[in-house]
Amino acid sequence: MEFLYLFCGFDDQRFLHEEHKLKKLKQQCQVIYEKLANPDYEQLELEKTLRACALLPVQEEPGDVSDKKFIKRQKSALLRAFVSSYLWRCSDWKKMKEYPAGRAMARNLFWGNYRDGALQTAFALKEDGSVMDGKGETISLESFSGETGRIGLVHPEELTETERKFWKKYARKEKWKQPFPQLKIPACQGQYDLSAFSGIQVTQLFMITAAGKWGLYQGSDKNQYMSYHMADLLHGYGAQLIFDGIWRGPEYGPEVITMDKVIFYRFRHFLTWDHVPESLICTPDELPA
């Protein structure tokens, strides 16, 4: 208990006793020991997941790639990669797009060539396996190769207004079915008004459906939870959406919940609880680019 308290930087130990049984705390500590022994633990875990979904090179492609559970795992893995700004090696991405299961997902997203972490060229994968840039021109993947060249999923924030309009129009034309709503993410251009979330009312069903679509983690392990989290496990940052509470149950419907606020925070080990210590809270400007 004391180890977990000190390692994670909590400023109030009481909620550890209230939220979790001792057995579960021991499991959390075991995971931390494994992470301390391997600094690349989170990246290796993500890559293991991507590989199992044919989104990284594999020796043998999975069998029934049309299975709904397999497709759901693919969507979840891609969302985790997007939130964590994971970058594929160019050679790995080129192999991935040759797998039918990998290409089916990759064709419904827009990608970018990154060098030293900065977007160089946004592009989309066409049905014939070629790639097209934001001018509608076919480009060679060989131009992306190099020691520092990487490929990743583009955030709309990285594009100009003209580029965003182009890709949205192209997605409609190609009838994209995105595994997560990549193109619907608003571009804030550095202007963050977190107070806009306060007072918004939605139904429980809407909230839970949206949380599932975005791969959010529930807060408390108790009968009622009052927050959802989105976590960048590779860089150790999270976002918490706080509301007035949802009771756990077999069904959710039109009951209305009210949003309170959104906070960002740092963490050394991600724990999905309603409590986020004040000392770990940070501003949007402190988040990794």
N, C-alpha and C positions, 0 to 999 in steps of 0.2 A: 504493500500500500504506500509506504513512504517513498519507495523508489519511483513509482508511477507519479506520485504527487510532485516530486522534485524534478523528474525528467521532463514532464510536460509543462512545467512552469505554472501550475495552478495556484491561485491566490486564496482558495477556499477549499479545504479538504472535506468538508461535510458532505458535499453532494456525491463524492466517491462512495461513501457508505450508503447513501440513500438510493443511488441509481443502480448499483451493481452488486451482485453476490461475489463473495471472495473468490470462488472458482473462476468466474469470468475475468476478474482482475488479474489472476495468475496467467490466464491465456493471453491477455493484453501484454503483460510483462514478457512472456515468452517471445511474442512477435517482435517486441522492442529489442530483445537480446539478439535476435536474428538480424535485425536491421543494423544494429551497431557493429555486428561482425562483418557486414557487407554494405558499404556505402551505396552500391548500385542496386540494392534490394528492390526498390519500387520500380525502377526501370526494367529490371529483369522480370518482375512479376507482370508488368504490362506487356512486355514483349512475349512472354509465355502465353498470355491471353490472346494477343494478336496472331501468334503462330497457330494456336489451336483453331482459330477462325479463318485460316487461309489468308490472313492479311499481312503476313510476313512469310518469307520462303520456308517451305516445309519439304521433307523428303517424300512424303506421300500425301496428296490432297485428301481431305475428309470425304467420306463416301456420300451420304445423302445430304447434299448442300442445299436442297430445297426444303428441308425440314424446318418448320416454323421456329422450333427452339434454337436451331443452329443460326438462323437469320437473326433472331432476337439477341443472341450472344454477339454476333457480328456488329449489330447496331450499338450495343452497349460498349463494346471494345473501341469502336470508332469515336464514340462520344467521349470516352475517357481520354483517348489520344488527343482529341480536339481541346478539351478543357486543360490538359497538361501541356499543350503546345509541343507534342511529341513530333520529332522529325525522323523520317525514314531515310536511310542511306539510298542514294539514287539507284544503286544496283539492286537493293532489296525491293524497292518500289516497282522497278521494271519487271522483276520476276513475279511479284504479287499480281500485277495487272494481267499476266498471262494465265493465271488460274481463272476458270469460269466463275468460281465463287467470289474471288477477289475483284474481278473486273465488274461483275454485276453491281457491287456496292460502290466501287470507285467511280463508275460512270454517272452516278447521281450526286456527286459532290464536286466542289471546285477546289483545286489544289494550287500550290505555289512552290516555286523554286526559291530556296532560302540559301543565303550565303552569310556566314557569321551571324546567324539569327535574324537577318533582315530579309524581307520579301523582295525578290528580284523580278519575278514574272508570275502572274496568276494564269492558270490554264485549266482546261477540262479534258477528260479522257473521252474520245469518241468511240463509237461502236466498233470501228475497224481496228482499234488499238492505237491509233495515232493521237496526238495531243494538239489542242488548239488554244491560242492565246486570246487575250482580250480584244484583239483587233480582227478576230475571225480567221487568222492565218495559222497554217500548220507549222509547228516548230519541232525541232529535233531534240529528243531527250539527251542526246550525246552532249549538247551544249551545257547541260546541267551538271555533268560529271566533274569530278575533282575532289581533292581532299576535304574541302570545306563545304561542298555542295550538298544540300539536303532537300527533301521534299516533304511538305506538311500540308495540313488542312488550313485554308485561309479564313481568317476572321474578317467580316465585312468592314470592320474598323480600319483595316490595313489598306483599303481601296479608296479611290476617289469616288465622288458621287456619280460621275460618268461611267466609271467601271462597274459600280454596283448596279446601275440601271442596265448595262449591257448583259451582265451575268444573270440577272433576274429575267430579262427578256429571253435569253438563250435557254434558261431552265424551263420556262413555259413552253417554248417551241419544242424542246426535246422531251417534254412531259416527264421531267425528273420526279422521282419519288424519293425524297431525301430520307436517309435513315435517322436524321435528326434535323430540326429546322435551321440549318446553317444560314440560309439566305434571309431568314426572317429576323435575325438578330439585328436590333437597331444599332446604328453607328453614332456614338455619343460625341465623337471628336474631342474627347477630353473634358466635356461638360457633363459632370455627374450630379444629378439632383436626386439623391437617395431619399429625400423627404417625400418624393412623389409616390412612394410605396405606401406611406402611412394613410390609413383610413380606407384603403381599397377593400371592397367586399366581393367575395366570390363564394360559390357553393363548395361544400366539401368534395363533391364529386369532381368538379372542375379542378380543384387544387390537387387532388390525388392523381388525376389523369395527367395533368401537366408535370407533376413531380416525376411520374414514371417515364414520361417522354424525355425529360431532361436528365434522367439518372440521378435524381436527388436522393440523399440519405435522410431517413427520419431521425428526429431528435431523441427524446427520452425513451427508455425501455419500459416505462410505466404504462398504465392504462390510458393515459392521455399524453399526447406530445404537442409541443407548442412551437416547433421550428422544423425547417428542412435545411439541409446543408448541401452545397456543391463544393467539391474538394479537388484541388490540384495536388495530387499525391507526390508528383515528381519534384515540385518546388516548395511544398509545405505551406500552402496558403488555402484558405477556405472562405466561403461566403455563407452567411446564415440569414435565412428569411424567417422572421419571427411573427407569429400571429396569435390569436386568442385561444387556440387549442382545438384539437380534434380528438374525440374519444375513439379508442380502438374498437372495432366491431366487424361483424361479417359483411355488412353492407354500408354504403355511403350514398347520400342523396342530396336533396336540395337545401339542407341546413346551411345557413350562411356563416362564414367566418370572416373576421376583419384583420387585415394586415396591420402590423405595428411598425416594424422597421427592418432594414437590411444592414448588416455589419460585415466587415471583412476582418480576417484575423490570420495570424501566423500559427503554425503548430509544428512540433517535432514528431508527434505521433497522432494520427487523426483519430479522434474519438467522437462518435455521433451522439452527443448529449445536448440538451437544451442549454446547458450552462457553458458560456464562453468567458474565461477570465478577462477582466478589464485590461490587465497588463499585456494581453496578446492581441488586442484589437488594433487594427491599423487603418490607414486611409487608402482610398483607391490609388493615389499617387505612389504609394509604397509597393504596390503589386508589381510582379515582374511583367515586362512588356510582352 
